[in-house]
Amino acid sequence: MDTKYVWKNIVLYWRLYSRTSTRNALAAMASFGAPTEERLLVLPFHITWSSRVKNDARFHDLEVVGIELVGNEFRVPSEEEVRRLKPKESSG
């Protein structure tokens, strides 16, 4: 005998955006175009999925039931978020 289960998982999409302010263009050029403004986009998705689970814990007939965007946020990131999300500079 097997039973069908349904799960809901949250998946967060994070993206860091940087741009040089036009009003500070001369200062930015003096610092080699370093970004002067950063924003973080956060998109939370609810993923609902199902599967039949057999008595021996094997999953069968996996199915994505739905994907729902449940909000969005575009804000100034914290220093910790910037450290985590900025690409590491290569040393070679």
Beta strands, then each sheet from edge to edge (+ up, - down):
strand 1: 2-19
strand 2: 37-54
strand 3: 59-69
strand 4: 73-75
sheet 1: 1+ 2- 3+
sheet 2: 1+ 2- 4+
end
